[in-house]
Each structure stands twice: as C-alpha cells, then as structure tokens.
C-alpha cells in the first residue's frame, strides 16, 4: 500500500514538474500545467495513476490550504471595506448568472426547472485559485478590476455552503426547512466565533507559541489551526473550505500573519497543484473527441454569458465600462468548487453522466483559457469600450457627471490614477500652488478623495471625451500613474494626438514598455523597478559619503536615454575608497545651548569656532526654524541647537568651547564636555 502510494506521488509530481517546466518556458501559468498533467496521467489517457480517490483526498487538503492562505490575505477591516462589492456585486452576479443559465438550459436543453437551477449554480462560480493567484502575482490586488474580482470571488466562496444545502431540495429529497435554517444558523455562529477568536483567543495562543522560539512548533500550530477549523466546520455540516478561510481571517488579525504566510506557502502550492491534477484526471478524452463541437460551443456560451453577467454586475456598482469588461473576462471560467457541486449533483441524479462529462470538459477548457483571457483582457476591454455602441452607452451612463468637470482651468496638471503615486503628486502640487485635477475610475476612491476636498473626477482615462472635459487642450502636463499597461499606451496615444505640446509622464511596471511608450509620445517613462534601484544605490553611495554631485551624476547617467544604461548594466565602475577616504574621520554632532553657556549672546564671528577648535557650524535650529550656513553676525541664544561637523576631537573641543568659553587642550577622551548633546 505504501509503495503504491509513493509510486502515485512520484508519477504525479514528476509529470507535473515536466509539464509545468515546459509551459513555464512559454509563460503559461503553473495551474494550466497541473491540469494538463492530470489529463496525461489520468485513467482516460495514459492511465498512469489508477488510485484517483487517494489523489482527491490529498487534493482536498490543497483546497483547505488554498482557502486558508486566501483568508490570510484578508482582515476583518478589509472585508468591511469590500462589503459593497461582496454583498452587492457578488450577490447580483450569482443571481444573474444562475438565472440566465437556468433559462438557457430550460429552452435549449429542455431540462426541468430544478435541473436548470442546479446548472446555474455550477456556472455561477469562478476559480478563486487561478484568478486570485494571478492577481496577486501581477500586483493587481489594488486595481479596480482586481478589487471587484476579489470581492465577487469571496462572495462565491461563501455561497458554496448554501448552494450545497439546496442540492437535496432541488433533487426532490425530503429536506425539512428546519434543517436548512439550522445549518445557516451554524454558519452565522461559526463566523461570530471566528471574530471572537481573532480578537482575543488566537493572538494569545500564538504569542505563547512564539515565545518558545521554536519555528517547527509555530508551523505545527498554524497547520493545526487551519485544518482543525476546517474539520470543525465540516462536523457542523458546513464546508471545509469555509472553515479554512475563516481560520486564515483569524490569523490575519494578528501580528503573525506574514510569518504564517511564508511558512504555509510551500505546503499550499504543492497540495493545490494536486487538486488541479485531480481535476484534469477526471476528463474523458474520448468523450471530448466524440463531442468536440458540443464542448467548444459550451465553452463559448459559458465565457460569453459569464463575462456579460459579471460586467453588468460591475457596472451597477458604479465602475467604468472598461473595468466591468475586464472583470468579466477575469471571472469567465468555471470554478473549482463547481466540481464539488457537480459530484454532489450527480449523486442525486440532478445531472446525468453524459452531462457531467460535458460540463467537466467545458469547465477544464475554460480554466485552460483563463490565463490567455486574463492577459488579453486589458487591451480587449480598452478596445471594446473606446468605440461603437458600447462607448455611446457608457457615455450616456456617466453624462450626468460631466457637468461637474472643470470649465476654466488652464496650465494645469492632469493626474490619471489616484493610487499612492497620484496622491503624493497631488499633495506636492497643492503645496506648491500648481493647479491640477485627478481622474480616477474607482468610484470608492473618488468619493473618499472628494470628501477631502481634492479636485478629483470619475472617469476612464482611455476615453477622449473625458480627457477633453478635463481641458486636455489647455493642460501643461499629463501624468499617467496607473498600473494598467494597455490603458497607459492608449492614454499616451490620445493625449499626444490631442495636444502635441503636452509634457507626458507615464509610469510602468515593465521595462519592455519603456521604448514603446516613448515611441507613442511619452516624454518621460518611469519604470518602477529601476527607480527603486536608483533610490537604493543613491542611499548606499550617500552612506559611503560619496559627494552629492557625484551621486546626482550617477542618477542622471542612469535616467538619460530612458534608463538604457541601467538596462544594459553599464554603470561606470570606480572604487569608492578613492573618493571617500578623506571623509572617513568626519563626524557630526548636535549641541544644545543650555542655561549659562558661554556661547549665549555671542556672534559666530566673535566666537571664531573654526579657528579655535577646527569644527564648523553648518546649521542652527531655533525653535521650529532652521538657519542653514548662518552668517558671521548671527547671534546664538539659549535653546539653540547647533549642528557641528568635524573630526571627533575637534567636535569635543568645540562643545567645550561653546559651554565654557575656551577649548580643551587634551585629547577627546580626557576632557569630557559638560554641554548638552541633543
């Protein structure tokens, strides 16, 4: 038995590693590789693995760990922030998708209403594993389409429990309403218990575990908490996934969330891979070959129908058409929990074996197509929302907001995107007295910033008529501070074509975009990773006392010609010791003039500190005002903080001179100053 189990694991992991490796060369996500590996080793292909039940049991642990890590990424505060998307968009999406699918199957497949509703349940769920992993990997969690996708997926995951409860009702089996109500009550009680544990119980337990300084004990405690909570919810008649997610939320409220994530991640990746392998193993290739046209038609219907319903749900939340279309494409696949529902439905004859294989084949194909759809969603959504009927419909939807756009502003800066970069730029412009407007298509951010008095407007920067409403013809600078590569290219084209005299600054995450954006009309392109590297090496050089003009020389050399120097790794090399040796003994110190100090009431010229001690005064702070390089006639007063620079011996002598009126003649260690060091 043990040998057979080990053989199964070797075959699965070996095949998966090879497939994932080769697909990784093509930049295809690992999830697709696991699905393909499952198809290869499954009983309907090479039949290398016969013990599917064992694989499914291990895969179920993968789902638990997956939902646990998803819960770790959240906190109760974040869940509250997403409540409108979760409860509004998620509920509307599930209802619309379920209802639309039910109507379609009733008229097209002539199924009864109960079967049709169950089919709607299957189609309404999307893949949290694929979409959330990709969103986190691409750094899109804080983008509008990322936030909406995340909120809708969360609602779908929470729907698994009630959907499972409805299966016996739809199958015609006797199910007392009291049992349904009891199970829902258990779910609410479980959530309340989790909130209590997150606040008082779990942090105290983890604190005791961490205090022992035993990393292996911490890992065991985290795994026990995740699996134990999942098992508890299962014993209460709820789903394992819900318990695992709630366990993750509990730990996310403690200071140990980051450590828990790093410790559990290797386990999660391995077991989640097994889950997708197990799904691939269920696909019957002979059925697919025999019914290929039917399967492909089902795939097309699922993707189009889900994209449409999810886009409509997103639009009702107030998001732009482009965000709605992109979200729809992100969530257009069938989810992993749909397979769990399908198995339960087949057991009570809600679907036939033939329909089950049709659903399975179509669902796996939608998963395989997901990376391609997600990658193409940005340019496709920009294209669809920028012309034709959809553009006119979206224009009518937001027309009421145009009257609030500025009418007389000129010479201003247009900031597209109100993330961290956009907000920091707005703050600096406001303090500098430079006029600006902000364009943002996350309606929640717009409302928040409007309450703070910011000149922010709702709209999509890829729409020319909205840019015209912001008086693009009269602006001086446009800054595109968004993380959407396709939208950034579109914006650059539009603003350059509309106003050739504009100074266009754009941000990009990808170095490959720099040359394309400059060719499209950007004056300056700021690649995030290179600006970070410039800041890092500037601070390192500063730590080694490299003169500031040489640091600026390096940074200018890097930035010229759009970072080509850094991209080619041709940074000039010169030993730092050649430039810093004469600074190695230089120190600085702050001296506070106290009551009775000899320096009180003395002018710098009369003190002649440099001639008497060798140290130099480079700045004086008096209350909240700082005098840099004070003039010779500057009079020192009690309470002044003086910044001294020089060698250690010279500074010690200078502080004694300022305190007593004469410098020490001994070395720095023999005459301790009684002055006040700040």
N, C-alpha and C positions, 0 to 999 in steps of 0.2 A: 504493500500500500504506500509506504513512504517513498519507495523507489519510483512508483508510478506518478506520485505527486511531484517529485523533484523533476522527473522527465517532462511532465507537462509544463512546469515553470520554465525549464531550460528552453523548450521549444518556443513558448510564447515570448519570453524575453529576447531570445536570440533572433527570432523572426522580426519582432518589433524593432529591435535595435538596427537591423539591416535596413528595413523599410524606412524607418524614421531618418536614418542617416542619408539615404539616397534622396528622399523627398526634401530633407533639410537643405541639400545642395541646390534644390530648386526653390528655396524659400517658402516651402509649404509647411504649415504648422504641424506639430507632432500629433495632434489629435487625429488628423487625417491619416497619418501613418499608422496609428493604432487601429483605426477602423479597417484599413487595407490589410494589415497584418492579420486581424481577426478573420477577414474573408478568406485569406490564403490558407490559414491553418485549420479553419472550421470544417465541420462534417460535410458541408455541401461543396467543398473544393478539394484540397489535398487530404483532408481527414487526418491531419497530424495529431489533433487533440480530440479525444473521444469523451473525456470526462468534463463536459460543459458545466455540470452542476457545481463542481468544485471551483471552477473559474468564476462562475456567477457569485458564489459565496464570498470569494475574495474581492470581487468587483464591488459587491455591496459595501464592503469596508471602505473601498475607494470613494464611493459616493458620500459616505459618512464623513470621511476626512476632507473631501472637497467642500461640502457644505460647512464644515467646521472652519476651514480657512476663510471661506466667504464671510462667515459671521465675524471672524477676527478683523476683517477689513472695515467692519461697521462699529458704530457705537450707538447707544440709545439717542444721543443728540443728533447723529447723522440720520438716523431713521426718522426722527421727528422732522428734520429739515426736508426729507424726501416724502413726507406724508401726502402732499398733493399729487405727486407723481404716482406713488404706490397705490393710494386709495382711488384717486381719480382716473389717471391714465391706465393703471393696471386693471382695475375693475371694468372699465369701459372696453378695453382691448379684449379681455377674456369673454365678456358678454357678446361683443360684436363678432368675434371670430367663431365662437360656439354657435351663435345664431345663424351666421352666414353659412357655415359648413353644414349645419343641420338642414337648412333649406335646400342647399345644393344636393345633398345626398338623398333627400326625400324625393326631389323631382328627377334627378339624374339616375339614381340607383334604385329608386322605388323601395327604399327601406322604410320600416315603420318609425314613428317619432322617437321612441326610446333609443333605437339603434342610431338614429341620426344625431340625437343629442350627445350620445356617447362618442360618436365620431368627432363631434365638435370639441369635446373635452380633449381628445387626442391631438387635434390640430392646434388648439389654443395655446399649448405650452411650447416654449422655445428652450434652447440649450444654454443653461447657465454656465456649464463647464467650458464650452467653446467661446461664447461671446465674452464672458467676464474675463477669462484668461487673456483673450486678445486685447480687450480694452485696457487691462492693467499693463500688459506688455507694451502696448503702444502709447501708454501715458495719456489716455483719453478719458480718464475717470471723471475729470472736472469739466469736460466739454459738454455742451448742451445735449448732444445726441448720446454721449456717454452716461450722463445723469439720468436721462429718460429711459435708456435701455436698462440701466441698473435698477431703477425703480420698478419698471414693468416686470423684469425678471424676478425681482424679490416678491412681488405680488403673486406671480405664477407659482413660485416655490411654496408660498404659504397656502395656495389653493389646492395643493396636492391632497391635503387631509380631507377637506370637504368633498372633493371630487371622488376620492376613494369611498367616502360614505354613501355617495349617490349610486354607486355601481349596483348594489343589491336592489335598490329601489327601481332602477331602470330595467334590471333583469326580471323583475316581477316577483323576486323572492320576498318573503314576508320580512318586513323590517319595521318594527314599531317606531313611531315618531319619537317616543321617549328615549330610545337608544341613540337616535341621531342627536337629540338635544343633549343627552348625557355626554356624548363624545365631544361635542362642541364646547360644553362646559369644562370638560377636562382640558381641552386645548387652551381655553382662556385662563384656567387655573394654573396651567403649566407656564404660560407667559408671565403671569403675575409672580409666580415663584422664582422665575429667572430674574426678573427685575429686582426682587428682594435679595437674591444671592449675589447679583452683580454689585449691589450697593454695600452689603455688609459681610457676607459669608466668604465668598471666593477670595477676595483680596487678603483676608486674614489667613486663610489656609495657605495660599501661595507665599505669603510673607514668611510663614514658619518653614515651608519647604526650602525657600531660597536662603534663609538664614543658616541652613546646614552646609551651604556651599558644596552641594553635590549635584552636578549637572545632570547625571543619569536619573536621579530622583525627580528632578524637575520635569524631565521628558516623560517619565512614567506617570507623574501626576497629571500632566496635560493630556496624555492619551487616555488615561483612566477617566478624566472628566468628560472628554468628548464622547468616547464610546459609552461610558456609563449613562450620561444624559440621554444619548440616543436610545439605549436599551430601555431606560425608564419610560420614555415617551411611547416606545413600542409596546411595553407592557400595559400602558394605559389605553391602548387602542389607537394611538396616533402613529405617525410615520417616523422612521429612524432619521430621515433627513431633517425633519423639523427639530428634533432633539439636538442633532449635531449643530445645526445652525444656531440654535439658542445658546448652546454651550460656547460657541465662538463669540457670540454677543456678550456673554457674561465676562469672558476673559478680556475682551476688547475694552471693557470699562476699567481695567486695572492697568498698572504701570508695567505689567509683564507681557503685554500683547506682542511687542516686537520680538522679544526672545522666544515666545511661544511659536510665532510665525516661522522664525528661522529654524527652530528645532523640528517642527512638524512638516515643513515643506518637502523634504526628501521622501517621507512616507506617503504624503498626499500625491505627489507626482507619480510614484510607482503604482499605487493602488488605483488611481484614476485611470492610468493607462490600461490596466487590466479591465476596468469597466468598459472602456471603448472597444477593447479587443473582444470582450464577451458579446458586445452588440454586433460587431462585424461577423462573429461566428454564427449568428442566427440567420444570416442572409442566405437564402436558397438561390444559387446562381442559375440553376436550371429553370426555376420559375421566372427569374429575371429575363433570361434569354427568350423564353417562350412568349412572355407578355411585355416585351421591351417597350412597345409603343404605348401600352396602357400605363406602364410605370412612369415613363417620361411625361406623359400627359398629366398624371397625378402630381409629379414633381412640379411641373409648370403651374398647375392650378394652386397648389399649396403655397408656392413662393409668391405668386401674384396676389392671391387672396389675403395672405398674412401681411404682406407689405402694405396692401391697401388699408386693411382694418387698423393696423398699428399706426400708419401715417395719419389716418383720420382721428384716432385717439390722441395722438401727439398734438395735432392741430387744435383740438378742443382745449388743451392745456395752455394755449397761447403761444406756442413755439412757432418759428418760421416754417415755411413750406420746405425749405432745404433741410432743416433739422428733422422734420417729420419724415421726409422721404428717406433720409439716411438711416434714421432709427428703424423704419420699416424694413429696409434691406438687411440691417444688422440682425433683426429678430425673425427673419422669414423662414428659418429652418424649424424642424421638429425637435422637441427637447428630449433629454434622456429620461425624464420621468414619464413621458408618454409611453415608453416601452413598458414601464412598470404597470401603468394603467391598462395597456393593451393585453398584457399577460393575464391580468385580473379579469378583464372583459371577456377574453376568450374562454376562460374557465367557467363563466356563467352563460356562455353562448350569446353574448351580445355581438360578437363578430365571428365569422367563420374562419376556418384555417386558410382558405384562399384569400380572403380579405386581409387576414393578418399578414400573410406574406407580401401582399400588395403594399400594405401600409409600411411594413418593415423595409422593403426595397426602396420605396419612395422616400422614407424618412432618412435612411442612411445616405442616399444620394443628396438630399438637402443638406445634410451635415457635411458631406464631402465638398459641396459647392459653397459652403459658408465662407471659408477664407477668401475665395475669389470674389464673392458678393460684397464682403466687408471691404476688401481692398478697392473695389471699383465703386463703392457706394458714394464716396465723396465727389469724384468728377461726374458721376451719373446724376446725383442729386442736384449738383450745380447746373448741369446741362438742362435737366428737366424743369427746374424752377426758374430758369432765366429766359424762357421764351414760350410763345404759343399760348394755348388756353390756360394752362396751369399758372402762368405768370399773371394773366389777367384776373384769374380768380383770386390769387393771393394778393394782388394789388387792391382789389375791391375789399378783401378781408381786413386789410390794415389801412385803408384810405382814411378812416376816421382819426388816425393818429398823425397824419401828415400836417394837419393844421397847427400842431404844437411844435413843428420843426422851426429852427431859427430863420428869420427873414432878412436881417440887416447885417449880420456878422461878416467881417472881411479880414483877410490877413491872418486867419486862424489856423490851428492845427486840428486835423480830424484824426481821432484815435479810434481805430476799429478793433474792438475787443477790450473788455474790461476785466481782464484777469489781473494777476499780480503786476505784470509789466505795465499794463494800461493804467492801473490805479496809481502806481508810483509816478509814471509820467504825468498824469493829471495833477497830482499833488505838487510836483515841481513847477509845472506850468502855472498853476494857480498862485503859488508863492512868488513866481517871477512876473506876474501880471500879464502873461501871454494868453490871448483868447484861445479857447479850444472847445470842441464838442466831442462827445463819445458816442459811438454807435455799437450797440450790443444786441444780440438776438436771443439772449437768455432772459426771459421776462421777469424771473425772480430777481436777478441781479439789477435789472433796470428799476424795478420797484424799490429795491433796497437803496440804491445809489440816489434815486430821486428824493427819497426821504432825507438824505444827507445834503441835498442842495446841489448835486452835481448836474451839469448840463448834458444829461445822457438821454439817448433816444433809442427806441426799439426799432430794429430793422436788420436786414441782411446786407452785409457789405458787398455782396456779389450782384446786387441789384442797382442798375444805373440810376433809375428814377429816385431811389432813396438817397444815393450819393448826391444827386442834384438837389434834393431837398436840404441837404446839409451844406449847400452852396460850394460844391467842389470847384466851380469855376473861379471862386474868389478866395480859396484857401491858399496857404503857402506851403504847408507840409501835410502829408498823409503818413500815418504810422499804422501799419497792419501788425497788430500784436496778438495774432491768433495762432492756434496750433494745427490748423487745417491746411495742408499743403496745396490741395487743389483749389480751395477757396482763395488762398493767398495769391496764387497765379492769376486767377480770374480778376481779383481786385486790382492787382498790379496792371493788368491789361486795360481795365476800364478807366482807372484814374489817369493813366498816362495818355490814353486816347482822348479823354475828356478835357484834360488840362496839361498840355505839354510842358508848362513852366513849373509844375509842382515838384517839390523835393520829396521823393518817395522813399520811405524807410520801411523795410519789412523784416520780420523775424521768421526764422525757420529752424526746425529741429534737425533737418537733414542737410549734410554738406553737399549732396548731389544736386540740391535745389539752387545753390548759390548762382552758378553760371546761367541757368535758365531764367531765374528771376531778374538778373541784370539785363539779359537779352530782352526780356519782356518790358523793361522800362524802369526797374528799381534803381535808385541812385545808390542806396546802401542796403546791404543784406547782412543781418546779424545772426550768424549761426550760433545757437545756444551753447553747444558743447565747446566751441572754440573760444567764445567769450569767457566761459568758465575757466578754461585753461589759461587764458591771458591774465585773468584775475589771480589765479593761483601762482603763476610764475612771477607776477609782479610782486606779490606779497613775500615770496621766497627771496627774491632779489633785495627787497626792502629789508628783510631780516638780516641779510648779509651786508647791510649798509652800502649797497650799490647806489651811487648818486642818482637822484630822481630824474635828471635829464637823460641818463643812460637807460633807465627803465622806460621812460617815455619813448626813447629812440627804438628800443626793442618792440614796444607795443605798436608804435606807428609802422615799423617794418613788417609786423605781423598783419596788421589790418590793411595795409596798402594792397592794391590789386585783389581785393576780396578774399583775403586770408590764404592766398595761394602759397605764400611762403610756409605757413604752418601746415597746410595740406600736403606740401611736398617734403616736410620735415627738413627744412634748410635753415634752421635758426643758427645765426652766427655763433661760433664757439670761442670763448675766451675765458681763461681761468679767473675765477672770482677773486682769488688771492691777489692778483696783480692790481686790482682796483680797490681792495678793501683793507689791505694790510695797515695803511696809515690810520684807519678808523677803529682798529681792534681795541684800543685802550680808551676810546672816547665813551663817556657815560653822561647821563643826565640826572638831575635831581631837582625836586621842588622844595623850596624853603619858604616857610610862612613867617612873616614878620610879627613877632609877638610883642606884648607889652614890655616897654623898657629896652627894646632892641636898639642898638646904636644906629641902625640904618633908617629908623623912623625920622622923617623930616629931611633926609639927605637927598640931594640931587645925584643922579648917576654920574654926572661929570665930576662932582666933588669926591665921590667915593673912588672913582678910577679903579674899579674892581679888577679889570683885566691886568692892569699894570701891577697891582698889589698881590694878586693871587694866581693869575693865569686863567681863571674861569671867566665865562662870558654869560651875561644875562641876555636871553633871546626873547623872553616874553614875561609880562606881568599881568596877573589877573586880579582885578579889584572888583569885588562883589561879582556881578554877572558879566562884567565887561572885560575883554581881553585886549591888552596892548601888545602887539607884536613888534619886535625891534624898537623898543621905546627910545625916544630921542635923548640926547645928553642932558637936557634940562628937566627931564622927568623926575618928579619928587616922589620918593617912596613913602608910604604911610603904613601905620599899624593895620594888620589884617590883609595886606597884600601878599599874594602867593607868587613867588619868583621862580621861573624856570631857568636853571643853570645848566650849562654844558661845559665839559672839560674832562680832564683825567681825574681819577678818584682823589688823588692827593690835592689837586687844585680845587675841587669842589668842597672838600672838607675844610680847606683853608679859607675858602670864600664864605662858607656858612659861619665860621668862627669870626671872621672879619665883620660880617653883617650883624652878628649878635653883639660883639664886644668892642668893635671899632679898631681892631688890629688883627692881622693874620697870624696863624700859628707858624712857628718856625720848625717844629718837629714833623716827623712823618705822619701820615694819616691815621696811624693806629695809636700814636702816643698822645695825641691831643683831641679828645672827643668833644665835639661841639655840643653846646647846651641849647642850641637853637631848636626850632620846631620844624621837623620834617613832615610834610603833608603826604 
